[in-house]
Amino acid sequence: MRYRLTFIAGLALGYVIGTRAGRERYEQLKKSARQISQNPAVRNAAESAAHNGRDIAGKAFHTVSDKVGDRVPDSVAERVRSLRERSGQSGEDDWGTTNT
């Protein structure tokens, strides 16, 4: 699915860049893209993909931190600590991104 979406996005971008149809066709494509992005099904799919990505990133974070342990440089450890402190107050996850 990812490769199909990448191909379609590349095809659309190539068409927009390579076309000689002018501004009118560009505006039509832009309007269509805006309508697609505002579709509730597309928004739900994007939100669920973001949620799944955060879950996977959290699992990866814990796996890596378990394996790396105390071998992390102090600057990185301090950054992670500050992100954790901030996440408790503002609803952010371990990576500093908001949970939408």
DSSP file (Angstrom, degrees, kcal/mol; ACC not computed):
  #  RESIDUE AA STRUCTURE BP1 BP2  ACC     N-H-->O    O-->H-N    N-H-->O    O-->H-N    TCO  KAPPA ALPHA  PHI   PSI    X-CA   Y-CA   Z-CA
    1    1 A M     >        0   0    0      0, 0.0     4,-2.4     0, 0.0     5,-0.2   0.000 360.0 360.0 360.0 -41.3    0.0    0.0    0.0
    2    2 A R  H  >  +     0   0    0      1,-0.2     4,-2.3     2,-0.2     5,-0.2   0.900 360.0  48.6 -62.2 -40.8    2.8    2.4    0.9
    3    3 A Y  H  > S+     0   0    0      2,-0.2     4,-2.4     1,-0.2    -1,-0.2   0.859 109.7  52.3 -69.3 -34.4    4.5    1.8   -2.5
    4    4 A R  H  > S+     0   0    0      2,-0.2     4,-2.5     1,-0.2    -2,-0.2   0.927 111.4  46.2 -66.1 -44.5    1.2    2.4   -4.3
    5    5 A L  H  X S+     0   0    0     -4,-2.4     4,-2.6     2,-0.2    -2,-0.2   0.895 112.7  50.6 -65.3 -39.3    0.7    5.7   -2.5
    6    6 A T  H  X S+     0   0    0     -4,-2.3     4,-2.5    -5,-0.2    -2,-0.2   0.913 111.1  48.9 -63.5 -42.3    4.3    6.7   -3.2
    7    7 A F  H  X S+     0   0    0     -4,-2.4     4,-2.6     2,-0.2    -2,-0.2   0.926 112.5  47.2 -63.2 -44.9    3.9    5.9   -6.8
    8    8 A I  H  X S+     0   0    0     -4,-2.5     4,-2.6     2,-0.2    -2,-0.2   0.913 112.9  49.0 -64.5 -42.3    0.6    7.9   -7.1
    9    9 A A  H  X S+     0   0    0     -4,-2.6     4,-2.6     2,-0.2    -1,-0.2   0.914 113.1  47.6 -63.8 -41.7    2.1   10.9   -5.3
   10   10 A G  H  X S+     0   0    0     -4,-2.5     4,-2.7     2,-0.2    -2,-0.2   0.892 111.3  50.9 -64.9 -39.8    5.2   10.8   -7.6
   11   11 A L  H  X S+     0   0    0     -4,-2.6     4,-2.2     2,-0.2    -2,-0.2   0.927 112.3  46.1 -62.9 -45.4    3.0   10.5  -10.7
   12   12 A A  H  X S+     0   0    0     -4,-2.6     4,-2.5     2,-0.2    -2,-0.2   0.919 113.7  48.5 -64.5 -43.4    0.9   13.5   -9.6
   13   13 A L  H  X S+     0   0    0     -4,-2.6     4,-2.7     1,-0.2     5,-0.3   0.913 111.3  50.3 -63.4 -42.9    4.0   15.5   -8.7
   14   14 A G  H  X S+     0   0    0     -4,-2.7     4,-2.6     1,-0.2    -1,-0.2   0.882 111.0  49.4 -62.2 -38.5    5.6   14.6  -12.0
   15   15 A Y  H  X S+     0   0    0     -4,-2.2     4,-1.7    -5,-0.2    -2,-0.2   0.939 112.1  47.1 -66.0 -45.8    2.5   15.6  -13.9
   16   16 A V  H  < S+     0   0    0     -4,-2.5    -2,-0.2     1,-0.2    -1,-0.2   0.921 118.2  41.5 -63.1 -43.8    2.3   19.0  -12.1
   17   17 A I  H  < S+     0   0    0     -4,-2.7    -1,-0.2     1,-0.2    -2,-0.2   0.902 122.3  39.4 -70.4 -40.4    5.9   19.8  -12.6
   18   18 A G  H  < S+     0   0    0     -4,-2.6    -1,-0.2    -5,-0.3    -2,-0.2   0.570  91.7 106.9 -89.4  -8.9    6.1   18.5  -16.2
   19   19 A T     <  -     0   0    0     -4,-1.7     3,-0.1    -5,-0.2    -4,-0.0  -0.301  47.5-165.7 -74.7 153.7    2.8   19.7  -17.5
   20   20 A R        +     0   0    0      1,-0.1    -1,-0.1    -2,-0.0     3,-0.1   0.088  62.6 107.5-117.3  19.2    2.4   22.6  -19.9
   21   21 A A  S    S-     0   0    0      1,-0.2     4,-0.3    -5,-0.1     3,-0.3   0.701  76.6-137.0 -73.2 -19.0   -1.4   22.8  -19.3
   22   22 A G     >  -     0   0    0      1,-0.2     4,-1.5     2,-0.1     3,-0.2  -0.355  35.4 -42.8  97.1-174.7   -0.9   26.0  -17.3
   23   23 A R  H  > S+     0   0    0      1,-0.2     4,-2.5     2,-0.2     5,-0.2   0.810 125.1  62.8 -65.2 -34.3   -2.2   27.5  -14.1
   24   24 A E  H  > S+     0   0    0     -3,-0.3     4,-1.8     1,-0.2    -1,-0.2   0.929 106.2  43.6 -61.2 -47.5   -5.8   26.4  -14.7
   25   25 A R  H  > S+     0   0    0     -4,-0.3     4,-2.3    -3,-0.2    -1,-0.2   0.873 111.9  55.2 -65.9 -37.2   -5.1   22.7  -14.6
   26   26 A Y  H  X S+     0   0    0     -4,-1.5     4,-2.4     1,-0.2    -2,-0.2   0.918 107.3  49.4 -60.9 -43.7   -2.8   23.2  -11.6
   27   27 A E  H  X S+     0   0    0     -4,-2.5     4,-2.3     2,-0.2    -1,-0.2   0.872 109.1  52.9 -64.7 -36.9   -5.6   24.9   -9.7
   28   28 A Q  H  X S+     0   0    0     -4,-1.8     4,-2.3     2,-0.2    -2,-0.2   0.928 111.0  46.4 -62.7 -44.8   -7.9   22.0  -10.6
   29   29 A L  H  X S+     0   0    0     -4,-2.3     4,-2.5     1,-0.2    -2,-0.2   0.896 112.0  51.0 -64.4 -40.6   -5.4   19.5   -9.2
   30   30 A K  H  X S+     0   0    0     -4,-2.4     4,-2.1     2,-0.2    -1,-0.2   0.902 110.3  49.1 -64.0 -41.6   -4.9   21.6   -6.1
   31   31 A K  H  X S+     0   0    0     -4,-2.3     4,-2.2     2,-0.2    -2,-0.2   0.905 111.6  49.5 -64.3 -42.3   -8.7   21.7   -5.5
   32   32 A S  H  X S+     0   0    0     -4,-2.3     4,-2.4     2,-0.2    -2,-0.2   0.917 110.4  50.0 -63.5 -43.3   -9.0   18.0   -5.9
   33   33 A A  H  X S+     0   0    0     -4,-2.5     4,-2.4     1,-0.2    -1,-0.2   0.897 110.3  50.6 -62.7 -40.2   -6.1   17.3   -3.5
   34   34 A R  H  X S+     0   0    0     -4,-2.1     4,-1.3     2,-0.2    -1,-0.2   0.906 110.5  49.4 -64.0 -42.3   -7.7   19.6   -0.9
   35   35 A Q  H  < S+     0   0    0     -4,-2.2     4,-0.4     1,-0.2    -2,-0.2   0.901 111.6  48.8 -64.7 -40.5  -11.1   17.8   -1.3
   36   36 A I  H >< S+     0   0    0     -4,-2.4     3,-1.3     1,-0.2     6,-0.2   0.922 109.8  51.6 -64.5 -43.5   -9.5   14.4   -0.9
   37   37 A S  H 3< S+     0   0    0     -4,-2.4    -1,-0.2     1,-0.3    -2,-0.2   0.753 108.7  51.8 -67.9 -22.4   -7.5   15.5    2.2
   38   38 A Q  T 3< S+     0   0    0     -4,-1.3    -1,-0.3    -3,-0.2    -2,-0.2   0.464  81.3 116.0 -91.5  -1.7  -10.7   16.8    3.8
   39   39 A N    <>  -     0   0    0     -3,-1.3     4,-2.4    -4,-0.4     3,-0.3  -0.500  68.9-134.7 -66.5 130.2  -12.6   13.5    3.2
   40   40 A P  H  > S+     0   0    0      0, 0.0     4,-2.6     0, 0.0     5,-0.2   0.854 104.2  54.0 -57.8 -36.6  -13.4   11.9    6.7
   41   41 A A  H  > S+     0   0    0      2,-0.2     4,-2.1     1,-0.2     5,-0.1   0.906 110.3  46.5 -65.5 -39.8  -12.3    8.5    5.5
   42   42 A V  H  > S+     0   0    0     -3,-0.3     4,-2.4    -6,-0.2    -1,-0.2   0.910 112.8  49.9 -67.5 -42.4   -8.9    9.9    4.5
   43   43 A R  H  X S+     0   0    0     -4,-2.4     4,-2.5     2,-0.2    -2,-0.2   0.910 110.5  49.7 -63.4 -41.8   -8.6   11.8    7.8
   44   44 A N  H  X S+     0   0    0     -4,-2.6     4,-2.5     1,-0.2     5,-0.2   0.913 111.0  49.6 -63.4 -41.8   -9.5    8.7    9.9
   45   45 A A  H  X S+     0   0    0     -4,-2.1     4,-2.2     2,-0.2    -2,-0.2   0.904 111.9  48.5 -63.3 -41.1   -6.9    6.7    8.0
   46   46 A A  H  X S+     0   0    0     -4,-2.4     4,-2.2     2,-0.2    -2,-0.2   0.905 112.2  48.9 -66.1 -41.3   -4.2    9.3    8.6
   47   47 A E  H  X S+     0   0    0     -4,-2.5     4,-2.4     2,-0.2    -2,-0.2   0.907 112.0  47.8 -65.2 -41.8   -5.1    9.6   12.3
   48   48 A S  H  X S+     0   0    0     -4,-2.5     4,-2.7     2,-0.2    -1,-0.2   0.881 111.2  51.5 -68.7 -35.5   -4.9    5.8   12.8
   49   49 A A  H  X S+     0   0    0     -4,-2.2     4,-2.3    -5,-0.2    -2,-0.2   0.906 110.9  48.3 -65.1 -40.2   -1.6    5.7   10.9
   50   50 A A  H  X S+     0   0    0     -4,-2.2     4,-2.3     2,-0.2    -2,-0.2   0.905 112.3  49.2 -65.0 -41.1   -0.2    8.4   13.2
   51   51 A H  H  X S+     0   0    0     -4,-2.4     4,-2.2     2,-0.2    -2,-0.2   0.934 112.3  47.1 -63.9 -46.1   -1.5    6.5   16.2
   52   52 A N  H  X S+     0   0    0     -4,-2.7     4,-2.6     1,-0.2     5,-0.2   0.888 110.6  53.4 -63.3 -38.2    0.1    3.2   15.1
   53   53 A G  H  X S+     0   0    0     -4,-2.3     4,-2.6     1,-0.2    -1,-0.2   0.907 108.5  48.9 -63.2 -41.8    3.3    5.0   14.3
   54   54 A R  H  X S+     0   0    0     -4,-2.3     4,-2.3     2,-0.2    -2,-0.2   0.903 111.3  50.4 -64.4 -40.1    3.4    6.5   17.8
   55   55 A D  H  X S+     0   0    0     -4,-2.2     4,-2.2     2,-0.2    -2,-0.2   0.936 113.3  44.7 -62.1 -46.4    2.8    3.0   19.3
   56   56 A I  H  X S+     0   0    0     -4,-2.6     4,-2.7     1,-0.2    -2,-0.2   0.901 112.5  51.8 -65.3 -41.1    5.5    1.4   17.3
   57   57 A A  H  X S+     0   0    0     -4,-2.6     4,-2.5     1,-0.2    -1,-0.2   0.890 109.2  50.9 -63.3 -38.7    7.9    4.3   18.0
   58   58 A G  H  X S+     0   0    0     -4,-2.3     4,-2.2     2,-0.2    -2,-0.2   0.914 111.3  47.2 -64.4 -42.4    7.2    3.9   21.8
   59   59 A K  H  X S+     0   0    0     -4,-2.2     4,-2.4     2,-0.2    -2,-0.2   0.913 112.9  49.3 -64.4 -41.9    7.9    0.1   21.6
   60   60 A A  H  X S+     0   0    0     -4,-2.7     4,-2.8     2,-0.2     5,-0.3   0.903 109.1  53.4 -63.8 -40.1   11.1    0.8   19.6
   61   61 A F  H  X S+     0   0    0     -4,-2.5     4,-2.7     1,-0.2    -2,-0.2   0.937 111.3  44.7 -59.0 -47.9   12.2    3.4   22.2
   62   62 A H  H  X S+     0   0    0     -4,-2.2     4,-2.0     2,-0.2    -1,-0.2   0.891 113.6  50.2 -67.0 -38.7   11.8    1.0   25.1
   63   63 A T  H  X S+     0   0    0     -4,-2.4     4,-1.8     2,-0.2    -2,-0.2   0.935 114.3  44.1 -63.9 -46.0   13.5   -1.9   23.2
   64   64 A V  H  X S+     0   0    0     -4,-2.8     4,-3.0     1,-0.2     5,-0.3   0.916 112.8  50.9 -66.4 -43.2   16.5    0.3   22.3
   65   65 A S  H  X S+     0   0    0     -4,-2.7     4,-2.1    -5,-0.3    -1,-0.2   0.858 109.5  51.7 -65.4 -32.9   16.7    1.8   25.7
   66   66 A D  H  < S+     0   0    0     -4,-2.0    -1,-0.2    -5,-0.2    -2,-0.2   0.899 116.0  40.4 -66.9 -39.5   16.7   -1.7   27.3
   67   67 A K  H  < S+     0   0    0     -4,-1.8    -2,-0.2    -5,-0.2    -1,-0.2   0.858 120.3  42.2 -78.6 -35.4   19.5   -2.9   25.0
   68   68 A V  H >< S+     0   0    0     -4,-3.0     3,-1.5     1,-0.2    -3,-0.2   0.901  82.0 162.5 -79.8 -41.9   21.6    0.3   25.2
   69   69 A G  G ><  -     0   0    0     -4,-2.1     3,-0.6    -5,-0.3    -1,-0.2  -0.377  68.2  -7.1  65.5-128.6   21.2    0.9   28.9
   70   70 A D  G 3  S+     0   0    0      1,-0.2    -1,-0.2    -2,-0.1    -2,-0.1   0.355 111.7  90.4 -86.4   5.3   23.8    3.3   30.4
   71   71 A R  G <   +     0   0    0     -3,-1.5    -1,-0.2     2,-0.0    -2,-0.1   0.406  59.8 111.1 -82.9   4.9   25.9    3.5   27.3
   72   72 A V  S <  S-     0   0    0     -3,-0.6     5,-0.0    -7,-0.1    -7,-0.0  -0.597  79.3-106.2 -78.5 136.8   23.9    6.5   26.1
   73   73 A P     >  -     0   0    0      0, 0.0     4,-2.3     0, 0.0     3,-0.4  -0.271  28.3-115.5 -59.5 150.6   25.8    9.9   26.1
   74   74 A D  H  > S+     0   0    0      1,-0.2     4,-2.5     2,-0.2     5,-0.2   0.846 113.7  57.4 -58.6 -36.3   24.7   12.2   28.8
   75   75 A S  H  > S+     0   0    0      2,-0.2     4,-1.7     1,-0.2    -1,-0.2   0.896 109.4  44.7 -64.6 -38.9   23.4   14.8   26.4
   76   76 A V  H  > S+     0   0    0     -3,-0.4     4,-2.4     2,-0.2    -2,-0.2   0.917 112.6  51.1 -70.1 -43.2   21.0   12.3   24.9
   77   77 A A  H  X S+     0   0    0     -4,-2.3     4,-2.3     1,-0.2    -2,-0.2   0.897 110.2  50.1 -61.0 -40.5   19.9   11.0   28.3
   78   78 A E  H  X S+     0   0    0     -4,-2.5     4,-2.4     2,-0.2    -1,-0.2   0.888 109.3  51.5 -65.2 -39.1   19.2   14.6   29.4
   79   79 A R  H  X S+     0   0    0     -4,-1.7     4,-2.1     2,-0.2    -2,-0.2   0.922 111.0  47.2 -64.2 -43.9   17.2   15.3   26.3
   80   80 A V  H  X S+     0   0    0     -4,-2.4     4,-2.3     2,-0.2    -2,-0.2   0.912 111.5  51.9 -63.8 -42.4   15.0   12.1   26.9
   81   81 A R  H  X S+     0   0    0     -4,-2.3     4,-2.2     1,-0.2    -2,-0.2   0.918 110.0  48.3 -59.9 -43.9   14.6   13.1   30.5
   82   82 A S  H  X S+     0   0    0     -4,-2.4     4,-2.3     1,-0.2    -1,-0.2   0.873 110.5  51.8 -67.2 -35.5   13.4   16.6   29.6
   83   83 A L  H  X S+     0   0    0     -4,-2.1     4,-2.3     2,-0.2    -1,-0.2   0.897 109.3  50.1 -66.2 -39.0   11.0   15.2   27.0
   84   84 A R  H  X S+     0   0    0     -4,-2.3     4,-1.4     2,-0.2    -2,-0.2   0.916 111.1  48.5 -64.7 -42.4    9.5   12.8   29.6
   85   85 A E  H  X S+     0   0    0     -4,-2.2     4,-0.7     1,-0.2     3,-0.2   0.922 113.9  46.3 -63.0 -43.5    9.0   15.6   32.1
   86   86 A R  H >X S+     0   0    0     -4,-2.3     4,-2.3     1,-0.2     3,-0.7   0.865 106.6  59.1 -66.9 -36.3    7.4   17.8   29.5
   87   87 A S  H 3X S+     0   0    0     -4,-2.3     4,-1.3     1,-0.3     5,-0.4   0.826  99.6  57.3 -66.1 -30.5    5.2   15.0   28.3
   88   88 A G  H 3< S+     0   0    0     -4,-1.4    -1,-0.3    -3,-0.2    -2,-0.2   0.797 115.0  37.4 -67.6 -27.5    3.6   14.6   31.7
   89   89 A Q  H << S+     0   0    0     -4,-0.7    -2,-0.2    -3,-0.7    -1,-0.2   0.803 126.4  30.8 -94.5 -32.6    2.5   18.2   31.7
   90   90 A S  H  < S-     0   0    0     -4,-2.3    -3,-0.2     2,-0.1    -2,-0.2   0.358 105.0-105.9-116.2   6.7    1.5   18.8   28.1
   91   91 A G     <  +     0   0    0     -4,-1.3     8,-1.0     1,-0.2     2,-0.2   0.743  69.9 142.4  80.3  22.2    0.2   15.5   26.8
   92   92 A E  B     -A   98   0A   0     -5,-0.4    -1,-0.2    -6,-0.3     6,-0.2  -0.616  44.8-126.8 -95.5 157.7    3.2   14.6   24.6
   93   93 A D    >   -     0   0    0      4,-2.3     3,-1.8    -2,-0.2    -1,-0.1  -0.195  44.0 -77.2 -90.1-171.0    4.7   11.2   24.2
   94   94 A D  T 3  S+     0   0    0      1,-0.3   -10,-0.1     2,-0.1   -11,-0.1   0.693 129.7  53.8 -61.7 -19.7    8.3   10.1   24.7
   95   95 A W  T 3  S-     0   0    0      2,-0.2    -1,-0.3   -12,-0.1     3,-0.1   0.414 116.9-108.1 -97.8   1.1    9.3   11.6   21.3
   96   96 A G  S <  S+     0   0    0     -3,-1.8     2,-0.3     1,-0.3    -2,-0.1   0.640  77.5 128.7  83.6  14.3    7.9   15.1   22.0
   97   97 A T        -     0   0    0    -43,-0.0    -4,-2.3     1,-0.0    -1,-0.3  -0.774  60.0-113.6-102.7 150.2    5.0   14.7   19.6
   98   98 A T  B     -A   92   0A   0     -2,-0.3     2,-1.0    -6,-0.2    -6,-0.2  -0.470  23.6-118.2 -80.6 152.0    1.4   15.5   20.6
   99   99 A N              0   0    0     -8,-1.0    -1,-0.1     1,-0.2   -48,-0.0  -0.794 360.0 360.0 -91.1 102.9   -1.2   12.7   20.8
  100  100 A T              0   0    0     -2,-1.0    -1,-0.2   -53,-0.1   -49,-0.1   0.429 360.0 360.0 -92.7 360.0   -3.8   13.7   18.2
